[in-house]
Amino acid sequence: MPGERLSIRDNSAVGRFHGVSASNGQAVPERHSESKMKKEESGCRRWFRRACPCCFRRQNSSNDVTIDTEGVAVGDEENEGPTSPMTATGDTELDELTLAVRSVDLLSRKSDRNKKEHHTDQYHSDQLVIRRGQTFQIELDLSRTFNPNTDKLHLELKTGPLPQVSKRTHIIIPLVDELEDERWEAKIVEQNVSRVKLSVNSPITAVIGKYKLTVTTQCLKTSETTTHDSDKDIYMLFNPWCEDDTVYMEGEKELKEYVLNDTGRIYYGTEKQIGARTWNFGQFDEGILEACLFVLDNSEVPPSGRGDPVNVVRVISAMINSPDDRGILEGNWSGNYAGGTSPTAWSGSVEILRQYHKEGGTPVKYGQCWVFSGVTTTVLRCLGIPTRSVTNFQSAHDTDVSLTTDVYFDENMEPIHHLNSDSVWNFHVWNDCWMARPDLPPGMGGWQAVDSTPQETSHGTFRCGPASLAAIRSGQVYLKFDTPFVFAEVNSDKIYWQRNLDSTFSQIHSEKKAVGHCISTKAVGSDERVDITHLYKYPEDSEEERIAVETACRYGSKPDVYSSPIAEDVRVEVMMEGEGPRMGGDAQLKIVVKNTSSQPRRTTLHSQVAVMYYTGVLKDTVKKDTLNVELKPQEEKIIDWVLPYTQYQNQLVDQAALMLTLSGRVSETQQVLANQTSFRLRTPDLHIEPIGESCVGKETSAKITFTNPLPCTLRNVVIRVEGLGLRDLHPIRVGDVSKHANVTVTEHFIPTIAGKRKLVASLDCKQLSQVHGVADIDVHESQ
């Protein structure tokens, strides 16, 4: 409306809009022509306007200008008449010359080429997940067509809290004509008007982790620079598909198993009663990649140290447990799991990692060896390192670096409990991970043992490995890391000592096959168990195996233990029929005593059986016996041994394990007989039966049945159910279950991913552990 006035502080409006002009408040003079204005503008002024348009505008904007709707501007007397349209022309030219990034597309959709080629399409993330040493592509939407003759462009990647170029955590990626290996660089591979597709190369030594991306552009004509930050991140992982990466593994089947398989089998029990449970590793599940990188961030290792898989594995081994660094899991072997979850109730890693991440690094309660191993497999597979869970039966725990497992008796052949700190676990679960070892002599690459269960410290921290299996097998215990400890777990001899009257000890017996049996892992491509003992040691009693043991012991705390040979002509062993004793009934074993000499032999065998934690720590002795045995030449006697249910029913701890110890002396030769046999009481399975057809997005059901094997009531029974790609699963609170009663519950869930999925269930109950089951669910696409 006439008389309405609008105040502005920017002369750039003058000359841009029809009817807008500037004056000193007097009558508006005649408008100058554009050509005349060009002549009046000095060359210096024109150069300054082009060289620094921002400053030029600020210089002309020092005066308030008011504009009325009649088109007359009133301002300071210093305004020199009407303003030429030169300002509008200069800004238009500048806008046309400026090169800016409007948007960045990381091509991170599951169907995009990046995730397909990098084998990361299973990660449940809309971020770009890639593997190092391999090109990836991104698309830029620019403000105009990119001209390589007059424009510049480069990328910057930053990781960690203090990115530095010297630490390889601040990466400047130049634009080049041709890509070369082993360096960061980018090349334009496609251009369509203002859209540009770049192919970006990364070196095989790149630091793994989360990177922020910035794109910088510059127009050489104006020297104006612009930057654009991508709203998505780039996650860089190890690349076992790339021959130059130290984690490279040959064979698609092996890669599919040890990197891409998100479920597996973990073995437990005893060597004669091997049990198996399905474990959901879930390395691709939503939030797990972020949780794994959070674990690295929580460690004391800076991002610059995350390019070496040896270093990363060592850090993860420490961070899975919590005694000294507030890692993921708090171990508990007491049998009292108040305030947390019983280790036997877990059936996967996803819930554990999510809880640790969500609570900002508070250790999750509670874990034991198979849980530590399962989570380790998840984290290392997620980061791109081929990994498997491995179970060693009759696993020694050497506490004095003697590389032998020592058992001490007093003068009366009674065990000296306070000296028997070495122990033999019924089973122990750790991990193998695959990598080259350029830090060790040639031939030491391949599978490396890593143990995240906190047992002994390594360089002041509870961790173990990576230790080369090749070094363990040959007894080269002087090679890093923690090879002596793993060697003792799988191949130490069991040495029996008796106290003399002068309080010294004499070696009275040795068992050369006491530890390291049936070392097991899941087979490639199937749920079968495969025995990998031969990777850890040579065949028992072979010359190579004996050389390895004696070589290793020379570096231990008792290097002279093999100085005196011991004669043996009477043997004692324990045998078990079928799958062994079942929970709720009498435990029956057979003791076999054999005389291999041509002379008669007599001995008195002392037997005692104790309830045992699976770690080899004895709780209480529940039965003792003395057996007099007389043997004719070459005779073998089989003695039935029975432990009534009433004697162990109220004594059992986790895993329902017991240890039978036999000791004695042959009267004629003074040969000492000694044997320790562990066994477990078998528990029933949870039977899972899918009901009807399963389709993505539609609710389906499964029936879970269980029979209480005990002649007593189970209290506060909870069934925990888990399945990757199966939504709305939750714990089922069953309550009390009467003796020998059958229980049937129905679980409802919604599949979210088509294909073969596994539904895993485990029973959480104080009186009964290691009860679990698994079922395959065929999920179809919705019609």
Secondary structure, 3 states (H helix, E strand, C coil): CCCCEEEECCHHHCCCCCCCCCCECCCCCCCCCHHHHHHHCCHHHHHHHHHCHHHHHHHCCCCCEEEECCCCEECCCCCCCCCCCHHHHHHHHHHHHCCCEEEEECCCCCCCHHHHHCCCCCCCCCCEEEECCCCEEEEEEECCCCCCCCEEEEEEEECCCCCCHHHCCEEEEEECCCCCCCCCEEEEEEEECCEEEEEEECCCCCCCEEEEEEEEEEECCCCEEEEEECCCCEEEECCCCCCCCCCCCCCHHHHHHHHHCCEEEEEEEECCEEEEEEEECCCCCCCHHHHHHHHHHHCCCCHHHCCCHHHHHHHHHHHHECCCCCCCEEECCCCCCCCCCCHHHCCECHHHHHHHHHCCCCCEEEECHHHHHHHHHHHHHHHCCCEEEEEEEEEEECCCCCCCEEEEECCCCCECCCCCCCEEEEEEEEEEEEECCCCCCCCCCEEEEECCCCCCEECCEECCCCEEHHHHHHCCCCCCCCHHHHHHHHHCCEEEEEECCCCCEEEEEEECCCCCEEEEEECCCCCCEEECHHHHCCCCCCHHHHHHHHHHHCCCCCCCCCCCCCCCCEEEEEECCCCCCECCCCEEEEEEEEECCCCCEEEEEEEEEEEECCCCCEEEEEEEEEEEEEECCCCEEEEEEEECHHHHCCCCCHHHEEEEEEEEEECCCCCEEEEEEEEECECCCCEEEEECCEECCCCEEEEEEEECCCCCCEEEEEEEEECCCEECCCCEEEEEECCCCEEEEEEEEEECCCEEEEEEEEEECCCCCCCEEEEEEEEECCC
